[in-house]
Amino acid sequence: MLHRYRRSILHILCISFIFSSFETFAAEEKDPNRSKLIEVYDMISQYHIKEIPKDEVSTAAIWGMIDALGDPHTAYFTDRDFQEFIASMEGTYNGIGVVVGQEHNGSITIRQVYENSPAKRAGLQPGDRLMEIDGKRVIDQSIETVLNKLRGDAGSKIQMRFMSTDHLYEVELIRERIEVPIVQSSMLEGQTGYIQLSSFSQESSQLFKERLDKLIQEGAKSFVIDLRDNPGGFLDSAVSMSSFFIKEGPVLHVRNKNDNQMTISVENGVDFPFPLALLVNEYSASAAEVLAAVLKEYGKATLIGARTFGKGTVQEVIPLKSGGFLKLTLEEYFTPKRNRMDHTGVSPHIQVGDTGEQFQAALYVLRERNVLTLKSSEDVLINYKADRSGTPAAIYEDGKWFVSARKLAYLFHGEISYDQEIRKVRLKISGDEYLWSLEGRALVRKGTFYLPIEVVLNHYIGLEKINAGDHITLQLRK
């Protein structure tokens, strides 16, 4: 059961206050800036040599004001745009079949390409940067503006220019009806349930709970929840979903421009009893970050991947009397422990950049016990199986074994992160925590940081080395 502190009433009051204050302000006192805006609009409408549709002029003026805010999350929708926006939140829309996001430098990048979509058939790839739509540049435009341009009637054409890693290319696509699965699930080896959530729609919480309960009934004993590339959505869905994992307590704290604060909490929730790994990346945003922060700060999950996007503001969609809708940023929210999320994000316990390795790391984290074996033949085994990954758990150089700090973290229930300011790796295992320089006795191979095994054993007393003839075994002490 959610304790919302009359949240819906509050926002209705906010909207009413906005409308009433505009009317009162106009009646009691003339704002010269408002008067100037109306005066210029009237001049253009009456005297400009070109016959420009008045709705185009007003829409451009609205977007001009929004752009001046420097807030990519405030946006204007026409009635039609709004219907498409809501449909896309629920997983159905007319478009080309891509998930795009705005980087902190303003560029628009493809984050995901859906199967059996116009984008997939045209060869569009995650990471490609969108430069133009129908001959007009989109760099530094708000993400909502770009999304509106990507959407359109099924069967309509759209021309785009992209920048890949090494060249510019152009494509012309025909929009189709896109159906995006909100929740997908499966049972993995070792009785591990896997749930992927693509967005936080109004139905996400119910769909997620159904998949979660089904996996438990099928015998799942641990879980991987995948929020990678999840752009967020409805905040209420994230709050509701939090009640599946914590019994009670704050989910987030909200503050508006007048420093008025309120807390949104869970009551009568469920204390989730299973081991849980949560996958996140730099494109996990908004409501996805709310759930990630809850699971991290309540100690309910090990977070694996990359620091999340850092979108910690609340928007309300306000219907305009003259038609259309304004999505306006009204509040900033903070984590259960009152840590800031906006432009900060949620950091994972274990930083892993490679997508495939993130998933494998989650499976290792959920195992009660892992064993690393180093053979005299220089072969490396994890849980008695050959480690054939591109970045092995250990390497043998100059007559010595060096062990991957990152794999030490997820094999032996540790934490790892990289501090860019001081250029050091923080590694914690069994309560022992140290900062390691990238230089000195360590090695860096293919972007992976390796420590000499003897240095590891001298600093992390929770690990033990067992010499057994032709091989060495590394494991946690019992």
C-alpha positions as CSV (number, residue, x, y, z in Angstrom):
1,M,0.0,0.0,0.0
2,L,1.4,3.4,-1.0
3,H,1.5,6.4,1.3
4,R,1.4,9.3,-1.2
5,Y,0.6,12.2,1.0
6,R,-2.3,13.3,-1.2
7,R,0.1,13.5,-4.1
8,S,-2.6,13.7,-6.8
9,I,-4.5,16.4,-5.0
10,L,-1.3,18.4,-4.6
11,H,-0.6,18.3,-8.3
12,I,-4.2,19.3,-9.2
13,L,-3.7,22.2,-6.8
14,C,-0.4,23.0,-8.6
15,I,-2.2,23.1,-12.0
16,S,-5.0,25.2,-10.6
17,F,-2.5,27.6,-9.0
18,I,-0.7,28.0,-12.3
19,F,-3.9,28.9,-14.2
20,S,-5.2,31.2,-11.5
21,S,-2.0,33.0,-11.0
22,F,-1.6,33.7,-14.8
23,E,-5.1,35.2,-14.9
24,T,-4.6,37.2,-11.7
25,F,-1.3,38.5,-12.9
26,A,-2.7,39.6,-16.2
27,A,-5.6,41.4,-14.5
28,E,-3.7,43.1,-11.7
29,E,-0.4,44.0,-13.2
30,K,1.0,44.2,-16.7
31,D,4.1,42.2,-17.3
32,P,6.2,44.1,-20.0
33,N,7.7,40.9,-21.3
34,R,4.3,39.3,-21.7
35,S,3.0,42.4,-23.4
36,K,6.0,42.4,-25.7
37,L,5.3,38.8,-26.7
38,I,1.7,39.6,-27.6
39,E,2.7,42.8,-29.4
40,V,5.2,41.0,-31.6
41,Y,2.7,38.2,-32.3
42,D,0.1,40.8,-33.4
43,M,2.6,42.7,-35.6
44,I,3.7,39.5,-37.4
45,S,0.1,38.3,-37.9
46,Q,-1.1,41.6,-39.3
47,Y,1.8,43.1,-41.3
48,H,4.4,40.5,-42.3
49,I,4.6,40.1,-46.1
50,K,4.4,36.3,-45.8
51,E,1.2,34.6,-44.9
52,I,2.4,32.4,-42.1
53,P,-0.2,30.1,-40.3
54,K,-0.8,31.6,-36.9
55,D,-0.5,28.2,-35.2
56,E,3.1,27.8,-36.5
57,V,4.0,31.2,-35.1
58,S,2.5,30.5,-31.7
59,T,4.1,27.0,-31.6
60,A,7.5,28.5,-32.4
61,A,7.1,31.1,-29.7
62,I,6.2,28.5,-27.2
63,W,9.2,26.4,-28.0
64,G,11.4,29.5,-27.9
65,M,10.3,30.1,-24.3
66,I,10.9,26.4,-23.5
67,D,14.3,26.4,-25.1
68,A,15.3,29.4,-23.0
69,L,14.8,27.3,-19.8
70,G,17.6,25.0,-20.8
71,D,15.5,22.1,-19.5
72,P,15.2,19.1,-21.9
73,H,12.3,17.6,-20.0
74,T,9.9,20.5,-20.3
75,A,7.9,20.3,-23.6
76,Y,4.9,21.4,-25.6
77,F,2.5,18.9,-27.2
78,T,-0.2,19.5,-29.7
79,D,-3.3,17.4,-29.1
80,R,-2.0,14.9,-31.6
81,D,1.5,14.9,-30.3
82,F,0.2,14.2,-26.8
83,Q,-1.8,11.1,-27.9
84,E,1.4,9.8,-29.6
85,F,3.4,10.5,-26.4
86,I,1.0,8.6,-24.2
87,A,0.8,5.7,-26.7
88,S,4.6,5.5,-26.8
89,M,4.7,5.4,-23.0
90,E,2.4,2.4,-23.2
91,G,4.5,0.7,-25.8
92,T,2.6,1.4,-29.0
93,Y,3.3,4.2,-31.5
94,N,3.9,5.0,-35.1
95,G,7.5,5.4,-35.9
96,I,10.7,3.7,-37.1
97,G,11.5,1.4,-34.2
98,V,14.3,3.0,-32.3
99,V,15.0,4.2,-28.7
100,V,16.9,7.4,-28.8
101,G,18.3,9.5,-26.0
102,Q,20.0,12.8,-25.4
103,E,23.5,12.8,-24.2
104,H,24.8,15.4,-21.8
105,N,26.5,17.2,-24.7
106,G,23.1,17.6,-26.4
107,S,23.6,15.0,-29.2
108,I,20.8,12.5,-30.0
109,T,22.0,8.9,-30.1
110,I,20.3,5.6,-30.9
111,R,20.2,3.5,-27.8
112,Q,18.2,0.5,-29.1
113,V,16.9,-0.8,-32.4
114,Y,13.8,-3.0,-32.2
115,E,13.6,-6.3,-34.1
116,N,11.4,-6.4,-37.3
117,S,11.3,-2.6,-37.5
118,P,12.0,-0.2,-40.3
119,A,15.2,0.9,-38.5
120,K,16.4,-2.7,-38.1
121,R,15.8,-3.5,-41.8
122,A,17.7,-0.3,-42.7
123,G,20.7,-1.3,-40.7
124,L,20.6,1.5,-38.0
125,Q,22.9,0.7,-35.1
126,P,23.0,1.6,-31.4
127,G,25.5,4.4,-30.9
128,D,24.8,6.1,-34.2
129,R,24.2,9.8,-33.8
130,L,21.1,11.4,-35.4
131,M,22.1,14.6,-37.2
132,E,19.1,15.6,-39.3
133,I,15.5,14.8,-39.8
134,D,13.9,15.8,-43.2
135,G,16.9,18.1,-43.9
136,K,16.8,20.0,-40.5
137,R,19.4,19.7,-37.8
138,V,18.4,18.1,-34.5
139,I,21.5,18.7,-32.5
140,D,20.7,20.6,-29.3
141,Q,17.0,20.3,-29.9
142,S,15.1,18.9,-26.9
143,I,14.5,15.1,-26.8
144,E,10.7,15.7,-27.0
145,T,11.1,17.7,-30.2
146,V,13.1,15.0,-31.8
147,L,10.7,12.3,-30.7
148,N,7.7,14.2,-32.1
149,K,9.6,14.4,-35.4
150,L,10.3,10.7,-35.4
151,R,6.7,9.8,-34.9
152,G,4.0,10.3,-37.5
153,D,1.3,8.5,-39.5
154,A,1.9,4.9,-40.4
155,G,3.0,4.8,-44.0
156,S,4.5,8.3,-44.0
157,K,8.1,8.8,-45.1
158,I,11.0,10.2,-43.0
159,Q,14.5,11.1,-44.2
160,M,17.4,11.1,-41.7
161,R,21.1,11.6,-41.6
162,F,23.2,9.7,-39.1
163,M,26.9,9.8,-38.0
164,S,28.3,6.3,-37.3
165,T,31.7,5.7,-35.8
166,D,33.4,6.4,-39.1
167,H,31.1,8.0,-41.6
168,L,27.9,10.0,-42.4
169,Y,25.0,8.1,-44.0
170,E,21.4,8.9,-45.0
171,V,18.3,6.8,-45.0
172,E,14.7,7.2,-46.0
173,L,12.2,5.1,-44.0
174,I,8.5,4.5,-43.9
175,R,6.9,4.7,-40.5
176,E,5.0,1.6,-39.2
177,R,3.0,0.8,-36.1
178,I,5.5,-0.3,-33.5
179,E,4.6,-2.6,-30.6
180,V,7.1,-2.6,-27.8
181,P,7.0,-5.4,-25.2
182,I,6.9,-3.6,-21.8
183,V,8.0,-6.7,-19.7
184,Q,9.8,-9.9,-20.8
185,S,10.9,-12.7,-18.6
186,S,12.5,-16.2,-18.7
187,M,13.9,-18.8,-16.4
188,L,17.7,-19.1,-16.5
189,E,20.0,-21.9,-15.4
190,G,20.4,-22.3,-11.7
191,Q,16.8,-21.4,-10.9
192,T,17.4,-17.8,-11.7
193,G,14.5,-15.7,-12.9
194,Y,15.2,-12.9,-15.5
195,I,12.9,-9.9,-16.0
196,Q,13.5,-7.1,-18.5
197,L,11.5,-3.9,-18.1
198,S,11.6,-1.6,-21.1
199,S,9.7,1.3,-19.6
200,F,7.5,2.4,-16.7
201,S,4.1,2.6,-18.3
202,Q,0.8,2.7,-16.3
203,E,0.5,-1.0,-16.6
204,S,4.2,-1.9,-15.9
205,S,3.7,-2.5,-12.2
206,Q,0.9,-5.0,-12.7
207,L,2.7,-6.8,-15.6
208,F,6.0,-6.9,-13.7
209,K,4.2,-8.4,-10.6
210,E,2.6,-11.1,-12.8
211,R,5.9,-12.1,-14.3
212,L,7.6,-12.0,-10.8
213,D,4.9,-14.2,-9.2
214,K,5.0,-16.7,-12.1
215,L,8.8,-17.1,-11.9
216,I,8.5,-17.7,-8.1
217,Q,5.8,-20.3,-8.7
218,E,8.1,-22.0,-11.2
219,G,10.8,-22.3,-8.6
220,A,13.1,-19.3,-9.1
221,K,15.5,-18.9,-6.2
222,S,17.3,-15.7,-7.4
223,F,16.6,-12.9,-9.8
224,V,18.2,-10.7,-12.4
225,I,16.2,-7.5,-13.2
226,D,17.3,-5.6,-16.3
227,L,16.7,-1.9,-16.4
228,R,19.3,-1.1,-19.0
229,D,18.2,1.4,-21.7
230,N,15.0,2.0,-19.7
231,P,14.1,5.7,-20.1
232,G,11.6,5.7,-17.2
233,G,8.0,6.8,-17.5
234,F,5.3,7.2,-14.8
235,L,6.7,7.8,-11.4
236,D,3.8,6.1,-9.7
237,S,4.8,2.8,-11.4
238,A,8.3,3.0,-9.9
239,V,6.8,3.7,-6.4
240,S,4.3,0.8,-6.8
241,M,7.1,-1.5,-7.9
242,S,9.2,-0.6,-4.9
243,S,6.5,-2.1,-2.7
244,F,7.4,-5.6,-4.2
245,F,10.8,-5.3,-2.6
246,I,10.6,-3.3,0.6
247,K,8.2,-3.7,3.5
248,E,8.0,0.0,4.4
249,G,9.9,3.3,4.2
250,P,10.5,6.3,2.0
251,V,10.9,5.7,-1.7
252,L,11.8,9.3,-2.6
253,H,11.7,12.8,-1.3
254,V,10.3,15.6,-3.5
255,R,11.1,19.3,-3.4
256,N,9.6,22.2,-5.4
257,K,11.0,25.7,-6.3
258,N,9.7,27.1,-3.0
259,D,11.6,24.5,-1.1
260,N,8.3,22.8,0.0
261,Q,9.1,19.1,0.6
262,M,7.2,15.9,0.9
263,T,8.1,12.2,1.2
264,I,6.5,9.4,-0.9
265,S,6.7,6.1,1.1
266,V,5.7,2.5,1.0
267,E,3.6,0.9,3.7
268,N,2.6,-2.8,3.9
269,G,4.9,-3.8,1.2
270,V,6.9,-7.1,0.8
271,D,10.4,-7.8,2.2
272,F,11.8,-9.5,-0.9
273,P,13.4,-12.7,0.3
274,F,15.5,-13.7,-2.8
275,P,19.0,-12.7,-3.9
276,L,18.7,-10.0,-6.6
277,A,21.0,-8.5,-9.2
278,L,20.0,-5.3,-11.0
279,L,21.4,-4.3,-14.4
280,V,21.7,-0.6,-15.1
281,N,23.5,1.6,-17.6
282,E,24.0,5.2,-18.6
283,Y,20.6,5.1,-20.4
284,S,18.6,3.9,-17.3
285,A,16.8,7.1,-16.4
286,S,14.0,8.8,-14.4
287,A,11.6,6.2,-12.9
288,A,14.2,3.5,-13.6
289,E,16.7,5.4,-11.4
290,V,14.1,5.7,-8.6
291,L,13.7,1.9,-8.4
292,A,17.5,1.4,-8.7
293,A,18.1,3.8,-5.8
294,V,15.5,2.1,-3.6
295,L,17.0,-1.4,-4.2
296,K,20.5,-0.1,-3.6
297,E,19.9,2.0,-0.5
298,Y,17.7,-0.6,1.2
299,G,20.3,-3.3,0.4
300,K,17.9,-5.4,-1.6
301,A,20.1,-5.8,-4.8
302,T,23.6,-5.7,-6.2
303,L,23.7,-3.1,-8.9
304,I,25.8,-4.0,-11.9
305,G,26.7,-1.9,-15.0
306,A,27.3,1.8,-15.4
307,R,26.2,4.9,-13.5
308,T,22.6,5.8,-14.5
309,F,21.6,8.8,-16.6
310,G,20.8,11.3,-13.8
311,K,17.3,12.5,-14.5
312,G,15.9,13.5,-11.1
313,T,13.1,15.9,-11.8
314,V,9.3,15.5,-11.9
315,Q,7.1,16.7,-14.7
316,E,3.4,17.3,-14.8
317,V,1.4,17.4,-18.0
318,I,-0.9,20.5,-17.9
319,P,-3.8,20.8,-20.4
320,L,-3.8,24.3,-22.0
321,K,-7.1,26.2,-22.3
322,S,-6.3,27.1,-25.9
323,G,-5.5,23.5,-26.9
324,G,-2.4,21.4,-26.5
325,F,-0.5,20.4,-23.4
326,L,2.5,21.6,-21.5
327,K,4.8,19.1,-19.8
328,L,6.4,21.3,-17.2
329,T,9.2,20.5,-14.7
330,L,7.8,21.3,-11.2
331,E,9.9,19.3,-8.7
332,E,13.2,17.6,-8.0
333,Y,13.4,14.3,-6.2
334,F,16.0,12.7,-4.0
335,T,16.7,9.1,-3.1
336,P,15.5,7.4,0.1
337,K,18.7,8.5,1.9
338,R,18.2,12.0,0.4
339,N,21.0,11.7,-2.1
340,R,20.7,13.9,-5.1
341,M,19.8,12.1,-8.4
342,D,19.6,14.9,-11.0
343,H,22.8,15.2,-13.1
344,T,24.3,12.6,-10.6
345,G,22.6,9.3,-11.2
346,V,22.9,6.1,-9.3
347,S,26.3,4.4,-9.2
348,P,26.4,0.6,-9.4
349,H,28.2,-1.6,-6.8
350,I,30.2,-3.2,-9.7
351,Q,31.1,-1.1,-12.7
352,V,31.1,-3.2,-15.9
353,G,31.0,-1.6,-19.3
354,D,30.6,-4.5,-21.7
355,T,26.9,-5.5,-22.2
356,G,27.5,-9.2,-22.3
357,E,29.8,-9.1,-19.3
358,Q,27.2,-7.2,-17.3
359,F,24.8,-10.1,-17.7
360,Q,27.5,-12.7,-16.9
361,A,28.5,-10.7,-13.8
362,A,25.0,-10.8,-12.5
363,L,24.9,-14.6,-12.7
364,Y,28.1,-14.9,-10.8
365,V,27.0,-12.4,-8.1
366,L,23.9,-14.5,-7.5
367,R,25.9,-17.7,-6.9
368,E,26.5,-18.4,-3.2
369,R,30.1,-19.4,-3.9
370,N,32.5,-18.9,-6.8
371,V,35.9,-20.5,-7.4
372,L,38.7,-19.1,-9.6
373,T,41.3,-21.7,-10.7
374,L,44.7,-20.7,-12.2
375,K,46.5,-23.7,-13.9
376,S,50.2,-24.1,-14.5
377,S,49.3,-24.4,-18.2
378,E,48.2,-20.7,-17.9
379,D,44.5,-21.8,-18.4
380,V,41.9,-19.9,-16.3
381,L,38.8,-21.6,-15.0
382,I,35.7,-20.0,-13.3
383,N,33.7,-22.5,-11.3
384,Y,35.7,-25.3,-13.1
385,K,34.8,-24.1,-16.6
386,A,37.3,-22.4,-18.9
387,D,37.1,-18.6,-18.9
388,R,37.0,-17.8,-22.6
389,S,35.9,-14.2,-22.3
390,G,37.8,-11.4,-24.2
391,T,39.0,-10.1,-20.8
392,P,40.0,-13.2,-18.8
393,A,39.8,-13.2,-15.0
394,A,43.5,-13.6,-14.7
395,I,46.6,-13.4,-17.0
396,Y,50.1,-14.8,-16.5
397,E,53.0,-12.5,-17.3
398,D,56.7,-12.4,-16.3
399,G,56.3,-15.6,-14.2
400,K,53.4,-14.1,-12.1
401,W,49.6,-14.3,-12.0
402,F,47.7,-11.0,-12.2
403,V,43.9,-11.1,-11.4
404,S,41.2,-8.8,-12.9
405,A,40.0,-6.4,-10.1
406,R,36.6,-6.2,-11.8
407,K,36.1,-10.0,-11.8
408,L,37.3,-10.3,-8.3
409,A,34.5,-7.9,-7.3
410,Y,31.7,-9.9,-8.9
411,L,33.1,-13.4,-8.2
412,F,33.6,-12.7,-4.5
413,H,30.7,-10.5,-3.6
414,G,32.7,-7.3,-3.7
415,E,32.3,-3.7,-5.0
416,I,34.4,-1.9,-7.6
417,S,34.3,1.6,-9.1
418,Y,36.7,4.0,-10.9
419,D,37.4,7.5,-9.6
420,Q,38.2,9.6,-12.7
421,E,39.4,12.6,-10.7
422,I,42.2,10.8,-8.9
423,R,42.5,8.0,-11.6
424,K,42.3,5.2,-9.1
425,V,40.3,2.0,-8.8
426,R,38.3,1.4,-5.6
427,L,38.0,-2.3,-4.8
428,K,36.2,-3.7,-1.8
429,I,36.0,-7.4,-0.8
430,S,34.7,-8.8,2.5
431,G,35.0,-5.4,4.3
432,D,38.5,-4.7,3.1
433,E,38.6,-1.6,0.8
434,Y,41.6,-0.1,-1.0
435,L,42.3,2.5,-3.7
436,W,44.6,1.2,-6.4
437,S,46.7,3.3,-8.8
438,L,46.7,2.5,-12.5
439,E,50.4,2.6,-12.4
440,G,53.0,0.7,-10.3
441,R,52.7,-3.0,-9.9
442,A,49.3,-3.3,-11.6
443,L,48.7,-4.0,-15.3
444,V,46.1,-2.6,-17.7
445,R,45.3,-4.9,-20.6
446,K,42.5,-4.2,-23.1
447,G,41.0,-1.7,-20.6
448,T,41.0,-4.2,-17.8
449,F,42.8,-3.5,-14.5
450,Y,44.8,-6.4,-13.1
451,L,46.5,-6.8,-9.7
452,P,49.3,-9.2,-8.8
453,I,47.7,-12.1,-7.0
454,E,50.1,-11.9,-4.0
455,V,49.2,-8.2,-3.6
456,V,45.5,-9.2,-3.6
457,L,46.0,-11.9,-0.9
458,N,48.0,-9.5,1.3
459,H,45.3,-6.9,1.3
460,Y,42.0,-8.9,1.1
461,I,42.1,-11.3,4.0
462,G,38.7,-12.6,3.2
463,L,40.2,-14.4,0.2
464,E,42.2,-17.6,0.4
465,K,44.6,-19.2,-2.0
466,I,44.9,-23.0,-2.1
467,N,47.9,-24.5,-3.8
468,A,47.1,-27.9,-5.3
469,G,49.9,-29.3,-7.4
470,D,49.5,-28.0,-11.0
471,H,46.9,-25.3,-10.1
472,I,46.0,-22.5,-7.7
473,T,42.5,-22.0,-6.4
474,L,41.2,-18.6,-5.2
475,Q,38.0,-18.4,-3.2
476,L,36.3,-16.7,-0.2
477,R,37.2,-18.1,3.2
478,K,34.4,-20.1,4.7
